[in-house]
């Protein structure tokens, strides 16, 4: 690591409050995932026919089960990893990070496959064209892959690493937020807006504890926020229609 890199990371020292904040965020986000997916997946998978249908109308195929298992594994792994850091078990955190990298890679493949298969089957929220809706999960997957990839590349720069991992988690939690009671009918801007409460909390925490916001949250957060109007605008273009038809053909 260069002297410039060391200097850029120096103001962002790990503190007791950091460990509490990131482990607390991990637990809160895990609860959101559980509440959001309980009616449409977890309870339905345990007791077929007793819970509501998925918001997209998709049946629980083996691919969806695989995707859900990987997503759930990621959520649990995130809680464990932040807990290990909070308890100063850094070596165990690094060893488990290898498993996290494998899970993340599998999530990208399974997420892409699930999104395309669902669009091919005509699954989408009521009143939404499946090919138009496809832009939502695919961009989530691209951003997730980008943030995780950057986090792995910068794994020795812990202040950048943990913030990139948080952004990766925020990117994929939108699916759970959209499934919270009463959220889906409000539309994409609403459930993405609620998702960004987690981003806002992270930014405010940085500013409160450091009097500045880490560059990862500035640039990565901006990319995440701006991607929403960008993908919504793209979804109705002829170019996207061509891409979506090619992917689902």
N, C-alpha and C positions, 0 to 999 in steps of 0.2 A: 504494500500500500504506500502511495506517495505521501510526501509531507503535506501537499495541498489537500489530499483526501482526508488526512488526519485532522488538519486544521478545520476543514469544512464540517467534520462530524463533532468536533470538540465541544461546542456549546450545548449539545443535546445529550447530556449524561443521563444514564439510567438512574432512576430514583425509586424510592419506596412507593411514591404516588403513581409512577408509571406502571409498576407491576400491578397495583390495585386497579388502575384504570383499564389496562388492556385485558386483564383476566375478567374484570367485571363486564366489559363490553362483550367478550366472548360468551359469557353466560347469558346475558340479556339477548343477544342475537340468536343463541341456541333456543331460547324459550320462544322467540318469534317464529323460528322454523317449526318448532313442535306445534305451536298453536295454529299456524297457517296451514300446515299440511296434515294436521290430525283428521279433519273431516274428509278431505279429498284423497288422502293416501294412507296414512298410518292406521287409522281406524278401519278404513275400507279394506286394507290388505289383511287385517286381522279378522274382520268379520264381513266378508263379502255380502253385499246386498243390504247392509244395515246403515251405511253411511252414504253421503251425497256423492254425486258423480263428480269427476274432475271438471275444473272450470273450462277446459278445452273440449270436453266430451270424449276424451281418449280412453280406450280400454287399458287395463293394466297388463300390458304385454311383458314378456321376459326382458325386453330392452328397457322398458320403463322401470321395472324392478331393479335392474342393474344400475341404471342411472340414479335411482333413489338411494340404493345402498351406498354408492360412491359418495353422493352428496351428503348423506347422513354420516358416513365415515369421516368426511372432511370436517363437518361441524363438530363432531366429537373430538377429532384430532386437534382442532383449533383450541378447544377448551383445555385439552390435556397439555398442549404445548405452552399456552399462556400460563397455565398453572405451574408447569415445570420452571418457567422463568421466574414466576412470582416466588417460588420456593428456592430459587438460586441453584437449581439442578441443571446447569447449562450443558453439561456433557450429555445427559440423557436427552435434553431438548435437541441437540445436534444430531444424535444418533437417530432419533425418531423423525428428524427432518427428512431423512432419506425415504422413509415410508410416505411422508407427506408429498414429496416430489413425485413418487410413483402414482399415488392416488390422484394428484392434480392432473398428471398426464392422461390417466385413464378417464378422468372426468371430462376432459376436453374432447376426447374421442367419443365417449358415450353421449355427452351433451349434444355434440354436433349431430350424431346419428339419430338421437331421439327427436331433436327439433325437426330434422328433415323428414323422418318417418311420420311424425305427427302431422306435418303440413301435407305430406303426400296422402294421408288418410283423411284429410279434410278437417282435422281437429283444430279448433281455435275458439276463443271466447265468443259468446253469442253475438251475432251481427257483424263479425269481423272476418274478412277474407283471409283464409289460412296462409296464402302466399304473402299477403301484406304483413300478417302477424309474424311470419317467419323472421323478419328483420330483428325483432326484439330478442329472442333467445340466441340467435347467431352472433349478434353484436355483444351480448353478455359473455358469450364463450370466448370471443376474440379478446375482449378486454381482460377477462379473467386470466387467459393464457399469457397475455402480455405482462400483467402485474406479477403473476407468479414467476414467470421467467425472469423478470427483472429482479425480483426478490431473491431468487436462487443465485443469480449472477452477483448480487451485492450482499450475499449472506454473511460476509465478514464485516460489513458495515451495518452494525446492528440497528442503528437508528433509522437508516433507510429501509433495511430489511423488514422490520416489524410494521412500518407504515405501509409498505407495498403489500404485505400480506393482509393488512386490514382493508386496503382498497380492493384487493381481490375478493375478499369475503363480502364486502359491501356490494360489489358488482353482481354477485349471484344470489344475494338474499332478497332481491326484488321479487322473485317468484313466490317466496313465502309471504312477503308483505302484501302482495296483490291478493292473496288468499285469506287475509284476515277479514273478519266479518264486516261487510259493508264497504270494503275498499274497491273491489273490482269494478262495480258499476260507475265509479268516479272517473275511470279512464287512466291511461298511461301516465299523464302528467301528475295525477294524484298519487299513484302508488310509487312512482319514482321520487316524487317530492317527499313522501314519508320515508322512503329508503335513505334519502340524503340527510335525514335527521342524524343518522349514525356518522356520516361524513362531517356534518356541522359540529357534532359533539367532539369528534377527534380534532378538528381545527381549533375549536374554542379551548380545548384542553391544552393543546400546544401553545396557544397564545397566552393563556392564563399562567402556565408554568414556565414559559420561556420568554414571554413578551415578543415572540415572533413565531411564524408558522414555518414548519420544515418544508423545504422545496418539494419533497415528494407529495405532500398534500396540496401544495400550490399547483403544480403541473399535472399530477395524476388526478387530483380532485377536479380540476378544470376540464380535463379530458373526459372524465366520467360524466360530469354534468352536461357538457356541450354535446356529448354523444346522443343524448336523448332527443332534443329537437332535430339533430342531424339525421338520426336514423328514422324518425317519424316523417321527415321531409323526403328522405330517400325511398321510403316504403311505397310511395304512390307513383314513383317514376317508372317509365317504360324500361329503363335500364335495369332497375331492380326486378321488375316483373320477368325480364328475360333470364336473369340470374336465378331467381326463385324457381322458374319453370324448368331450367336446366338441372338444378339440384334435385328436384322432385320427380323428374321424368324417369 
